Amino acid sequence: MSPLVLTLAGLWNSGPQHWQTHWEARHPQWSRVPHREWQTPDKDEWVAELDRAIAACERPPVLAAHSLACTLVAHWAASGSPHKIAGAFLVAPSDVEAPSYPSGTTGFAPMPLQALPFPSLVVASGDDPYVSFARARAFAAAWGSDFTMIGDAGHINGDAGYGPWPDGEQLLLDFCAAHQP
């Protein structure tokens, strides 16, 4: 059975050169969770939109999150939703508490640091402008996530040269094979 994946874009959405967009094009059964507001997101609204998308799935999906959406996954996990997921693939989690984090989001800070009740993998870069390597590692430890560092890869997005990103796609497929029924 093919993996069922919901992609979760971060602040400002993921553009046409982003790995999420490329992967969705290659895997028609994968879909992006839509949000009403991408520029000035509200945490409670995003959590509700994610919960509705998960509830609509025929089986527990794997969430493939980038940037602010990694924080969204942690907030959703803490929300007490009765819906289940198979796991979370968390790429370049942004540090919403850092002074350098872009303004415009509501309710995402403080960063939730409770252990996630599902398998998860944090994929990080050594030179991400939105999270220090130490903080990315600390998030993974707090969440009980496995951790993979892919080198100096910026924010692991299209602007950093991670468009199609076949190595990341294989990481996700391997994660799905290990955790999705």
TIVO-2410 file (N, C-alpha, C; in nm, 3 decimals):
# residues 181
REC num residu      c1      c2      c3 atome chaine
REC   1      M   0.085  -0.118   0.000     N      A
REC   1      M   0.000   0.000   0.000    CA      A
REC   1      M   0.090   0.124   0.000     C      A
REC   2      S   0.054   0.225  -0.080     N      A
REC   2      S   0.134   0.347  -0.084    CA      A
REC   2      S   0.116   0.427   0.044     C      A
REC   3      P   0.221   0.498   0.082     N      A
REC   3      P   0.210   0.578   0.203    CA      A
REC   3      P   0.108   0.691   0.186     C      A
REC   4      L   0.039   0.721   0.293     N      A
REC   4      L  -0.054   0.834   0.297    CA      A
REC   4      L   0.016   0.946   0.373     C      A
REC   5      V   0.043   1.056   0.303     N      A
REC   5      V   0.120   1.166   0.362    CA      A
REC   5      V   0.042   1.295   0.348     C      A
REC   6      L   0.036   1.370   0.458     N      A
REC   6      L  -0.014   1.507   0.456    CA      A
REC   6      L   0.108   1.597   0.469     C      A
REC   7      T   0.127   1.687   0.374     N      A
REC   7      T   0.237   1.782   0.385    CA      A
REC   7      T   0.185   1.907   0.455     C      A
REC   8      L   0.272   1.961   0.540     N      A
REC   8      L   0.238   2.079   0.618    CA      A
REC   8      L   0.343   2.185   0.592     C      A
REC   9      A   0.304   2.289   0.521     N      A
REC   9      A   0.397   2.398   0.491    CA      A
REC   9      A   0.401   2.496   0.608     C      A
REC  10      G   0.508   2.570   0.616     N      A
REC  10      G   0.524   2.666   0.724    CA      A
REC  10      G   0.474   2.804   0.685     C      A
REC  11      L   0.524   2.902   0.758     N      A
REC  11      L   0.489   3.041   0.736    CA      A
REC  11      L   0.508   3.077   0.588     C      A
REC  12      W   0.412   3.142   0.530     N      A
REC  12      W   0.411   3.189   0.391    CA      A
REC  12      W   0.392   3.078   0.288     C      A
REC  13      N   0.364   2.955   0.333     N      A
REC  13      N   0.339   2.841   0.244    CA      A
REC  13      N   0.470   2.798   0.176     C      A
REC  14      S   0.466   2.694   0.099     N      A
REC  14      S   0.582   2.644   0.025    CA      A
REC  14      S   0.558   2.668  -0.123     C      A
REC  15      G   0.651   2.736  -0.186     N      A
REC  15      G   0.636   2.774  -0.326    CA      A
REC  15      G   0.664   2.661  -0.423     C      A
REC  16      P   0.664   2.692  -0.554     N      A
REC  16      P   0.677   2.590  -0.657    CA      A
REC  16      P   0.812   2.519  -0.658     C      A
REC  17      Q   0.916   2.580  -0.602     N      A
REC  17      Q   1.049   2.517  -0.601    CA      A
REC  17      Q   1.078   2.442  -0.472     C      A
REC  18      H   0.982   2.437  -0.383     N      A
REC  18      H   1.001   2.371  -0.253    CA      A
REC  18      H   0.988   2.220  -0.267     C      A
REC  19      W   1.061   2.144  -0.186     N      A
REC  19      W   1.054   1.998  -0.192    CA      A
REC  19      W   0.913   1.946  -0.168     C      A
REC  20      Q   0.835   2.011  -0.082     N      A
REC  20      Q   0.699   1.963  -0.059    CA      A
REC  20      Q   0.618   1.966  -0.189     C      A
REC  21      T   0.631   2.073  -0.264     N      A
REC  21      T   0.558   2.088  -0.389    CA      A
REC  21      T   0.602   1.982  -0.490     C      A
REC  22      H   0.732   1.959  -0.500     N      A
REC  22      H   0.784   1.856  -0.591    CA      A
REC  22      H   0.732   1.718  -0.552     C      A
REC  23      W   0.735   1.686  -0.424     N      A
REC  23      W   0.691   1.554  -0.379    CA      A
REC  23      W   0.542   1.534  -0.400     C      A
REC  24      E   0.463   1.638  -0.377     N      A
REC  24      E   0.318   1.627  -0.401    CA      A
REC  24      E   0.291   1.598  -0.548     C      A
REC  25      A   0.369   1.657  -0.638     N      A
REC  25      A   0.351   1.633  -0.781    CA      A
REC  25      A   0.385   1.488  -0.818     C      A
REC  26      R   0.484   1.430  -0.751     N      A
REC  26      R   0.525   1.292  -0.780    CA      A
REC  26      R   0.437   1.188  -0.711     C      A
REC  27      H   0.369   1.228  -0.607     N      A
REC  27      H   0.286   1.135  -0.530    CA      A
REC  27      H   0.145   1.193  -0.518     C      A
REC  28      P   0.057   1.165  -0.614     N      A
REC  28      P  -0.076   1.227  -0.615    CA      A
REC  28      P  -0.159   1.196  -0.491     C      A
REC  29      Q  -0.127   1.088  -0.419     N      A
REC  29      Q  -0.204   1.056  -0.299    CA      A
REC  29      Q  -0.157   1.140  -0.178     C      A
REC  30      W  -0.051   1.217  -0.194     N      A
REC  30      W  -0.005   1.307  -0.088    CA      A
REC  30      W  -0.071   1.442  -0.110     C      A
REC  31      S  -0.110   1.507  -0.003     N      A
REC  31      S  -0.174   1.637  -0.019    CA      A
REC  31      S  -0.132   1.734   0.090     C      A
REC  32      R  -0.134   1.860   0.056     N      A
REC  32      R  -0.099   1.967   0.150    CA      A
REC  32      R  -0.221   2.008   0.230     C      A
REC  33      V  -0.201   2.026   0.358     N      A
REC  33      V  -0.309   2.076   0.444    CA      A
REC  33      V  -0.326   2.225   0.413     C      A
REC  34      P  -0.446   2.264   0.370     N      A
REC  34      P  -0.468   2.405   0.337    CA      A
REC  34      P  -0.494   2.489   0.463     C      A
REC  35      H  -0.448   2.611   0.459     N      A
REC  35      H  -0.476   2.706   0.567    CA      A
REC  35      H  -0.540   2.830   0.507     C      A
REC  36      R  -0.630   2.888   0.579     N      A
REC  36      R  -0.695   3.011   0.535    CA      A
REC  36      R  -0.596   3.126   0.532     C      A
REC  37      E  -0.505   3.128   0.628     N      A
REC  37      E  -0.412   3.241   0.642    CA      A
REC  37      E  -0.268   3.192   0.650     C      A
REC  38      W  -0.188   3.226   0.549     N      A
REC  38      W  -0.048   3.186   0.545    CA      A
REC  38      W   0.046   3.296   0.594     C      A
REC  39      Q   0.008   3.421   0.581     N      A
REC  39      Q   0.098   3.532   0.612    CA      A
REC  39      Q   0.104   3.564   0.761     C      A
REC  40      T  -0.011   3.557   0.829     N      A
REC  40      T  -0.019   3.587   0.972    CA      A
REC  40      T  -0.098   3.477   1.042     C      A
REC  41      P  -0.041   3.357   1.049     N      A
REC  41      P  -0.116   3.243   1.100    CA      A
REC  41      P  -0.144   3.252   1.250     C      A
REC  42      D  -0.259   3.196   1.286     N      A
REC  42      D  -0.300   3.184   1.425    CA      A
REC  42      D  -0.289   3.036   1.463     C      A
REC  43      K  -0.221   3.007   1.570     N      A
REC  43      K  -0.197   2.869   1.611    CA      A
REC  43      K  -0.325   2.790   1.627     C      A
REC  44      D  -0.425   2.845   1.696     N      A
REC  44      D  -0.548   2.770   1.719    CA      A
REC  44      D  -0.620   2.738   1.588     C      A
REC  45      E  -0.619   2.832   1.495     N      A
REC  45      E  -0.682   2.808   1.364    CA      A
REC  45      E  -0.606   2.699   1.288     C      A
REC  46      W  -0.474   2.707   1.288     N      A
REC  46      W  -0.395   2.606   1.216    CA      A
REC  46      W  -0.413   2.468   1.279     C      A
REC  47      V  -0.418   2.461   1.412     N      A
REC  47      V  -0.439   2.331   1.478    CA      A
REC  47      V  -0.574   2.273   1.437     C      A
REC  48      A  -0.678   2.355   1.434     N      A
REC  48      A  -0.812   2.307   1.394    CA      A
REC  48      A  -0.812   2.261   1.249     C      A
REC  49      E  -0.745   2.335   1.161     N      A
REC  49      E  -0.739   2.296   1.019    CA      A
REC  49      E  -0.663   2.164   1.002     C      A
REC  50      L  -0.555   2.147   1.076     N      A
REC  50      L  -0.481   2.021   1.070    CA      A
REC  50      L  -0.566   1.907   1.123     C      A
REC  51      D  -0.636   1.928   1.233     N      A
REC  51      D  -0.718   1.822   1.291    CA      A
REC  51      D  -0.827   1.778   1.193     C      A
REC  52      R  -0.889   1.873   1.124     N      A
REC  52      R  -0.991   1.838   1.023    CA      A
REC  52      R  -0.931   1.756   0.910     C      A
REC  53      A  -0.812   1.793   0.866     N      A
REC  53      A  -0.747   1.719   0.757    CA      A
REC  53      A  -0.713   1.576   0.800     C      A
REC  54      I  -0.665   1.560   0.922     N      A
REC  54      I  -0.634   1.426   0.972    CA      A
REC  54      I  -0.761   1.343   0.984     C      A
REC  55      A  -0.868   1.404   1.036     N      A
REC  55      A  -0.995   1.332   1.053    CA      A
REC  55      A  -1.051   1.284   0.920     C      A
REC  56      A  -1.021   1.356   0.812     N      A
REC  56      A  -1.073   1.320   0.679    CA      A
REC  56      A  -0.996   1.205   0.614     C      A
REC  57      C  -0.883   1.166   0.670     N      A
REC  57      C  -0.802   1.058   0.611    CA      A
REC  57      C  -0.864   0.922   0.639     C      A
REC  58      E  -0.852   0.831   0.541     N      A
REC  58      E  -0.909   0.697   0.558    CA      A
REC  58      E  -0.826   0.609   0.651     C      A
REC  59      R  -0.702   0.648   0.676     N      A
REC  59      R  -0.616   0.578   0.771    CA      A
REC  59      R  -0.517   0.679   0.828     C      A
REC  60      P  -0.451   0.646   0.937     N      A
REC  60      P  -0.359   0.744   0.997    CA      A
REC  60      P  -0.247   0.784   0.900     C      A
REC  61      P  -0.235   0.913   0.872     N      A
REC  61      P  -0.132   0.959   0.779    CA      A
REC  61      P   0.001   0.983   0.850     C      A
REC  62      V   0.104   0.998   0.771     N      A
REC  62      V   0.231   1.053   0.817    CA      A
REC  62      V   0.227   1.201   0.783     C      A
REC  63      L   0.267   1.285   0.877     N      A
REC  63      L   0.275   1.429   0.853    CA      A
REC  63      L   0.418   1.463   0.812     C      A
REC  64      A   0.433   1.534   0.699     N      A
REC  64      A   0.563   1.580   0.653    CA      A
REC  64      A   0.564   1.732   0.666     C      A
REC  65      A   0.621   1.780   0.776     N      A
REC  65      A   0.613   1.922   0.813    CA      A
REC  65      A   0.744   1.993   0.789     C      A
REC  66      H   0.733   2.122   0.755     N      A
REC  66      H   0.851   2.206   0.737    CA      A
REC  66      H   0.835   2.334   0.818     C      A
REC  67      S   0.943   2.373   0.885     N      A
REC  67      S   0.954   2.503   0.948    CA      A
REC  67      S   0.849   2.523   1.058     C      A
REC  68      L   0.769   2.628   1.049     N      A
REC  68      L   0.666   2.656   1.150    CA      A
REC  68      L   0.569   2.539   1.165     C      A
REC  69      A   0.549   2.462   1.060     N      A
REC  69      A   0.456   2.349   1.068    CA      A
REC  69      A   0.506   2.241   1.164     C      A
REC  70      C   0.636   2.235   1.191     N      A
REC  70      C   0.685   2.141   1.294    CA      A
REC  70      C   0.631   2.181   1.430     C      A
REC  71      T   0.629   2.312   1.456     N      A
REC  71      T   0.570   2.363   1.581    CA      A
REC  71      T   0.421   2.334   1.583     C      A
REC  72      L   0.356   2.348   1.469     N      A
REC  72      L   0.214   2.314   1.457    CA      A
REC  72      L   0.190   2.169   1.499     C      A
REC  73      V   0.271   2.078   1.452     N      A
REC  73      V   0.254   1.936   1.487    CA      A
REC  73      V   0.265   1.917   1.637     C      A
REC  74      A   0.362   1.982   1.700     N      A
REC  74      A   0.378   1.969   1.846    CA      A
REC  74      A   0.257   2.028   1.919     C      A
REC  75      H   0.205   2.140   1.872     N      A
REC  75      H   0.084   2.198   1.933    CA      A
REC  75      H  -0.036   2.106   1.911     C      A
REC  76      W  -0.049   2.049   1.790     N      A
REC  76      W  -0.161   1.958   1.764    CA      A
REC  76      W  -0.152   1.838   1.857     C      A
REC  77      A  -0.032   1.782   1.875     N      A
REC  77      A  -0.014   1.666   1.962    CA      A
REC  77      A  -0.055   1.698   2.106     C      A
REC  78      A  -0.031   1.821   2.149     N      A
REC  78      A  -0.066   1.862   2.286    CA      A
REC  78      A  -0.214   1.899   2.300     C      A
REC  79      S  -0.286   1.905   2.188     N      A
REC  79      S  -0.425   1.953   2.190    CA      A
REC  79      S  -0.524   1.849   2.242     C      A
REC  80      G  -0.482   1.724   2.249     N      A
REC  80      G  -0.572   1.620   2.296    CA      A
REC  80      G  -0.666   1.567   2.189     C      A
REC  81      S  -0.636   1.590   2.064     N      A
REC  81      S  -0.721   1.541   1.955    CA      A
REC  81      S  -0.735   1.389   1.964     C      A
REC  82      P  -0.855   1.338   1.937     N      A
REC  82      P  -0.873   1.193   1.938    CA      A
REC  82      P  -0.822   1.127   1.809     C      A
REC  83      H  -0.788   1.206   1.708     N      A
REC  83      H  -0.744   1.151   1.580    CA      A
REC  83      H  -0.600   1.103   1.589     C      A
REC  84      K  -0.568   1.002   1.512     N      A
REC  84      K  -0.436   0.939   1.518    CA      A
REC  84      K  -0.357   0.965   1.389     C      A
REC  85      I  -0.226   0.973   1.405     N      A
REC  85      I  -0.136   0.977   1.290    CA      A
REC  85      I  -0.036   0.863   1.306     C      A
REC  86      A   0.027   0.826   1.195     N      A
REC  86      A   0.126   0.718   1.198    CA      A
REC  86      A   0.262   0.770   1.242     C      A
REC  87      G   0.288   0.898   1.220     N      A
REC  87      G   0.416   0.956   1.258    CA      A
REC  87      G   0.433   1.093   1.198     C      A
REC  88      A   0.545   1.158   1.234     N      A
REC  88      A   0.573   1.293   1.185    CA      A
REC  88      A   0.718   1.303   1.141     C      A
REC  89      F   0.736   1.355   1.020     N      A
REC  89      F   0.865   1.380   0.958    CA      A
REC  89      F   0.882   1.532   0.966     C      A
REC  90      L   0.970   1.580   1.052     N      A
REC  90      L   0.978   1.721   1.090    CA      A
REC  90      L   1.107   1.783   1.038     C      A
REC  91      V   1.096   1.865   0.935     N      A
REC  91      V   1.213   1.920   0.867    CA      A
REC  91      V   1.232   2.067   0.903     C      A
REC  92      A   1.351   2.101   0.950     N      A
REC  92      A   1.389   2.239   0.980    CA      A
REC  92      A   1.291   2.308   1.075     C      A
REC  93      P   1.274   2.254   1.196     N      A
REC  93      P   1.179   2.317   1.288    CA      A
REC  93      P   1.225   2.457   1.327     C      A
REC  94      S   1.142   2.556   1.303     N      A
REC  94      S   1.178   2.694   1.336    CA      A
REC  94      S   1.171   2.716   1.486     C      A
REC  95      D   1.257   2.802   1.536     N      A
REC  95      D   1.256   2.839   1.678    CA      A
REC  95      D   1.168   2.962   1.694     C      A
REC  96      V   1.042   2.940   1.729     N      A
REC  96      V   0.946   3.051   1.738    CA      A
REC  96      V   0.975   3.142   1.857     C      A
REC  97      E   1.068   3.103   1.944     N      A
REC  97      E   1.104   3.187   2.059    CA      A
REC  97      E   1.228   3.273   2.032     C      A
REC  98      A   1.295   3.251   1.920     N      A
REC  98      A   1.417   3.326   1.889    CA      A
REC  98      A   1.383   3.470   1.851     C      A
REC  99      P   1.465   3.565   1.895     N      A
REC  99      P   1.441   3.706   1.858    CA      A
REC  99      P   1.442   3.728   1.707     C      A
REC 100      S   1.514   3.644   1.634     N      A
REC 100      S   1.524   3.659   1.488    CA      A
REC 100      S   1.405   3.599   1.414     C      A
REC 101      Y   1.313   3.531   1.485     N      A
REC 101      Y   1.200   3.469   1.416    CA      A
REC 101      Y   1.109   3.577   1.358     C      A
REC 102      P   1.061   3.560   1.234     N      A
REC 102      P   0.976   3.662   1.171    CA      A
REC 102      P   0.849   3.690   1.253     C      A
REC 103      S   0.809   3.814   1.253     N      A
REC 103      S   0.686   3.851   1.326    CA      A
REC 103      S   0.564   3.813   1.243     C      A
REC 104      G   0.449   3.813   1.307     N      A
REC 104      G   0.324   3.790   1.236    CA      A
REC 104      G   0.249   3.666   1.277     C      A
REC 105      T   0.312   3.578   1.353     N      A
REC 105      T   0.241   3.458   1.398    CA      A
REC 105      T   0.177   3.484   1.534     C      A
REC 106      T   0.067   3.415   1.562     N      A
REC 106      T  -0.002   3.432   1.689    CA      A
REC 106      T  -0.016   3.297   1.758     C      A
REC 107      G   0.033   3.288   1.881     N      A
REC 107      G   0.008   3.172   1.965    CA      A
REC 107      G   0.103   3.055   1.950     C      A
REC 108      F   0.201   3.062   1.861     N      A
REC 108      F   0.290   2.948   1.841    CA      A
REC 108      F   0.397   2.938   1.950     C      A
REC 109      A   0.434   3.050   2.010     N      A
REC 109      A   0.528   3.049   2.122    CA      A
REC 109      A   0.448   3.046   2.252     C      A
REC 110      P   0.499   2.981   2.355     N      A
REC 110      P   0.627   2.912   2.359    CA      A
REC 110      P   0.624   2.780   2.283     C      A
REC 111      M   0.742   2.735   2.248     N      A
REC 111      M   0.756   2.608   2.177    CA      A
REC 111      M   0.709   2.493   2.266     C      A
REC 112      P   0.616   2.411   2.219     N      A
REC 112      P   0.575   2.295   2.299    CA      A
REC 112      P   0.689   2.193   2.307     C      A
REC 113      L   0.718   2.149   2.426     N      A
REC 113      L   0.831   2.057   2.445    CA      A
REC 113      L   0.789   1.925   2.509     C      A
REC 114      Q   0.661   1.891   2.500     N      A
REC 114      Q   0.615   1.762   2.551    CA      A
REC 114      Q   0.653   1.652   2.451     C      A
REC 115      A   0.678   1.533   2.504     N      A
REC 115      A   0.708   1.419   2.417    CA      A
REC 115      A   0.591   1.394   2.323     C      A
REC 116      L   0.620   1.369   2.198     N      A
REC 116      L   0.517   1.339   2.100    CA      A
REC 116      L   0.470   1.195   2.117     C      A
REC 117      P   0.339   1.171   2.109     N      A
REC 117      P   0.287   1.035   2.131    CA      A
REC 117      P   0.284   0.949   2.005     C      A
REC 118      F   0.376   0.973   1.915     N      A
REC 118      F   0.384   0.899   1.789    CA      A
REC 118      F   0.530   0.904   1.743     C      A
REC 119      P   0.571   0.813   1.655     N      A
REC 119      P   0.708   0.816   1.604    CA      A
REC 119      P   0.734   0.946   1.528     C      A
REC 120      S   0.856   0.996   1.541     N      A
REC 120      S   0.890   1.120   1.471    CA      A
REC 120      S   1.039   1.125   1.441     C      A
REC 121      L   1.071   1.200   1.337     N      A
REC 121      L   1.209   1.221   1.295    CA      A
REC 121      L   1.227   1.369   1.268     C      A
REC 122      V   1.326   1.431   1.333     N      A
REC 122      V   1.362   1.570   1.305    CA      A
REC 122      V   1.482   1.568   1.211     C      A
REC 123      V   1.470   1.642   1.101     N      A
REC 123      V   1.578   1.657   1.004    CA      A
REC 123      V   1.624   1.802   1.013     C      A
REC 124      A   1.752   1.823   1.043     N      A
REC 124      A   1.801   1.958   1.068    CA      A
REC 124      A   1.926   1.989   0.986     C      A
REC 125      S   1.957   2.118   0.983     N      A
REC 125      S   2.072   2.172   0.912    CA      A
REC 125      S   2.165   2.238   1.014     C      A
REC 126      G   2.292   2.242   0.983     N      A
REC 126      G   2.388   2.305   1.072    CA      A
REC 126      G   2.390   2.456   1.064     C      A
REC 127      D   2.327   2.514   0.962     N      A
REC 127      D   2.331   2.660   0.947    CA      A
REC 127      D   2.194   2.719   0.912     C      A
REC 128      D   2.091   2.666   0.973     N      A
REC 128      D   1.954   2.715   0.949    CA      A
REC 128      D   1.938   2.853   1.011     C      A
REC 129      P   1.894   2.953   0.934     N      A
REC 129      P   1.878   3.087   0.991    CA      A
REC 129      P   1.762   3.099   1.089     C      A
REC 130      Y   1.674   2.999   1.094     N      A
REC 130      Y   1.556   3.008   1.181    CA      A
REC 130      Y   1.564   2.919   1.304     C      A
REC 131      V   1.673   2.842   1.318     N      A
REC 131      V   1.691   2.761   1.440    CA      A
REC 131      V   1.839   2.723   1.450     C      A
REC 132      S   1.894   2.737   1.568     N      A
REC 132      S   2.032   2.693   1.587    CA      A
REC 132      S   2.034   2.540   1.588     C      A
REC 133      F   2.150   2.485   1.556     N      A
REC 133      F   2.163   2.340   1.558    CA      A
REC 133      F   2.133   2.287   1.698     C      A
REC 134      A   2.182   2.355   1.801     N      A
REC 134      A   2.160   2.311   1.940    CA      A
REC 134      A   2.012   2.309   1.974     C      A
REC 135      R   1.938   2.411   1.931     N      A
REC 135      R   1.794   2.415   1.960    CA      A
REC 135      R   1.720   2.305   1.882     C      A
REC 136      A   1.756   2.282   1.757     N      A
REC 136      A   1.691   2.175   1.679    CA      A
REC 136      A   1.712   2.041   1.748     C      A
REC 137      R   1.833   2.019   1.796     N      A
REC 137      R   1.863   1.894   1.866    CA      A
REC 137      R   1.785   1.886   1.997     C      A
REC 138      A   1.773   1.998   2.067     N      A
REC 138      A   1.697   2.002   2.193    CA      A
REC 138      A   1.548   1.974   2.167     C      A
REC 139      F   1.494   2.029   2.059     N      A
REC 139      F   1.353   2.000   2.026    CA      A
REC 139      F   1.336   1.850   2.003     C      A
REC 140      A   1.425   1.792   1.924     N      A
REC 140      A   1.415   1.648   1.896    CA      A
REC 140      A   1.420   1.567   2.025     C      A
REC 141      A   1.510   1.603   2.114     N      A
REC 141      A   1.523   1.530   2.241    CA      A
REC 141      A   1.395   1.544   2.324     C      A
REC 142      A   1.342   1.666   2.334     N      A
REC 142      A   1.220   1.688   2.413    CA      A
REC 142      A   1.101   1.613   2.354     C      A
REC 143      W   1.092   1.609   2.221     N      A
REC 143      W   0.980   1.543   2.154    CA      A
REC 143      W   0.996   1.392   2.150     C      A
REC 144      G   1.115   1.340   2.185     N      A
REC 144      G   1.140   1.197   2.174    CA      A
REC 144      G   1.160   1.153   2.030     C      A
REC 145      S   1.204   1.246   1.947     N      A
REC 145      S   1.221   1.221   1.804    CA      A
REC 145      S   1.359   1.166   1.773     C      A
REC 146      D   1.367   1.084   1.669     N      A
REC 146      D   1.497   1.052   1.611    CA      A
REC 146      D   1.549   1.180   1.547     C      A
REC 147      F   1.680   1.187   1.525     N      A
REC 147      F   1.740   1.312   1.477    CA      A
REC 147      F   1.839   1.282   1.365     C      A
REC 148      T   1.827   1.357   1.256     N      A
REC 148      T   1.921   1.346   1.144    CA      A
REC 148      T   1.969   1.485   1.106     C      A
REC 149      M   2.100   1.501   1.099     N      A
REC 149      M   2.160   1.628   1.056    CA      A
REC 149      M   2.213   1.606   0.915     C      A
REC 150      I   2.171   1.692   0.822     N      A
REC 150      I   2.211   1.672   0.682    CA      A
REC 150      I   2.323   1.765   0.638     C      A
REC 151      G   2.393   1.826   0.732     N      A
REC 151      G   2.502   1.918   0.699    CA      A
REC 151      G   2.453   2.061   0.697     C      A
REC 152      D   2.533   2.148   0.638     N      A
REC 152      D   2.494   2.289   0.627    CA      A
REC 152      D   2.401   2.303   0.507     C      A
REC 153      A   2.272   2.310   0.534     N      A
REC 153      A   2.170   2.308   0.429    CA      A
REC 153      A   2.072   2.424   0.441     C      A
REC 154      G   2.113   2.530   0.509     N      A
REC 154      G   2.023   2.644   0.525    CA      A
REC 154      G   1.893   2.602   0.589     C      A
REC 155      H   1.783   2.655   0.539     N      A
REC 155      H   1.650   2.625   0.595    CA      A
REC 155      H   1.586   2.504   0.525     C      A
REC 156      I   1.664   2.430   0.451     N      A
REC 156      I   1.619   2.309   0.381    CA      A
REC 156      I   1.491   2.339   0.301     C      A
REC 157      N   1.503   2.437   0.214     N      A
REC 157      N   1.390   2.476   0.129    CA      A
REC 157      N   1.442   2.504  -0.012     C      A
REC 158      G   1.353   2.548  -0.100     N      A
REC 158      G   1.392   2.575  -0.238    CA      A
REC 158      G   1.502   2.680  -0.248     C      A
REC 159      D   1.494   2.784  -0.165     N      A
REC 159      D   1.596   2.889  -0.168    CA      A
REC 159      D   1.734   2.837  -0.130     C      A
REC 160      A   1.738   2.732  -0.051     N      A
REC 160      A   1.866   2.673  -0.008    CA      A
REC 160      A   1.911   2.562  -0.103     C      A
REC 161      G   1.839   2.542  -0.214     N      A
REC 161      G   1.877   2.440  -0.311    CA      A
REC 161      G   1.810   2.305  -0.289     C      A
REC 162      Y   1.708   2.302  -0.204     N      A
REC 162      Y   1.637   2.177  -0.177    CA      A
REC 162      Y   1.501   2.179  -0.244     C      A
REC 163      G   1.504   2.172  -0.377     N      A
REC 163      G   1.382   2.162  -0.456    CA      A
REC 163      G   1.335   2.018  -0.455     C      A
REC 164      P   1.369   1.939  -0.557     N      A
REC 164      P   1.324   1.800  -0.559    CA      A
REC 164      P   1.373   1.719  -0.438     C      A
REC 165      W   1.493   1.742  -0.390     N      A
REC 165      W   1.553   1.679  -0.272    CA      A
REC 165      W   1.525   1.529  -0.264     C      A
REC 166      P   1.581   1.450  -0.357     N      A
REC 166      P   1.556   1.306  -0.358    CA      A
REC 166      P   1.603   1.234  -0.232     C      A
REC 167      D   1.712   1.280  -0.170     N      A
REC 167      D   1.758   1.214  -0.047    CA      A
REC 167      D   1.655   1.231   0.065     C      A
REC 168      G   1.595   1.349   0.072     N      A
REC 168      G   1.491   1.372   0.173    CA      A
REC 168      G   1.367   1.290   0.145     C      A
REC 169      E   1.331   1.279   0.018     N      A
REC 169      E   1.215   1.197  -0.019    CA      A
REC 169      E   1.237   1.052   0.022     C      A
REC 170      Q   1.360   1.002   0.002     N      A
REC 170      Q   1.388   0.864   0.042    CA      A
REC 170      Q   1.384   0.849   0.194     C      A
REC 171      L   1.433   0.950   0.267     N      A
REC 171      L   1.423   0.948   0.413    CA      A
REC 171      L   1.276   0.936   0.456     C      A
REC 172      L   1.189   1.015   0.391     N      A
REC 172      L   1.047   1.010   0.425    CA      A
REC 172      L   0.986   0.875   0.388     C      A
REC 173      L   1.018   0.823   0.270     N      A
REC 173      L   0.964   0.693   0.230    CA      A
REC 173      L   1.009   0.583   0.326     C      A
REC 174      D   1.134   0.588   0.369     N      A
REC 174      D   1.184   0.490   0.466    CA      A
REC 174      D   1.110   0.505   0.599     C      A
REC 175      F   1.087   0.630   0.641     N      A
REC 175      F   1.013   0.655   0.765    CA      A
REC 175      F   0.871   0.599   0.753     C      A
REC 176      C   0.806   0.623   0.640     N      A
REC 176      C   0.670   0.571   0.619    CA      A
REC 176      C   0.670   0.418   0.623     C      A
REC 177      A   0.767   0.356   0.557     N      A
REC 177      A   0.772   0.209   0.555    CA      A
REC 177      A   0.787   0.152   0.695     C      A
REC 178      A   0.857   0.224   0.781     N      A
REC 178      A   0.879   0.176   0.917    CA      A
REC 178      A   0.761   0.200   1.010     C      A
REC 179      H   0.679   0.302   0.979     N      A
REC 179      H   0.579   0.344   1.077    CA      A
REC 179      H   0.434   0.346   1.031     C      A
REC 180      Q   0.409   0.338   0.902     N      A
REC 180      Q   0.269   0.346   0.858    CA      A
REC 180      Q   0.215   0.206   0.832     C      A
REC 181      P   0.103   0.172   0.895     N      A
REC 181      P   0.046   0.037   0.875    CA      A
REC 181      P   0.002   0.015   0.732     C      A
***
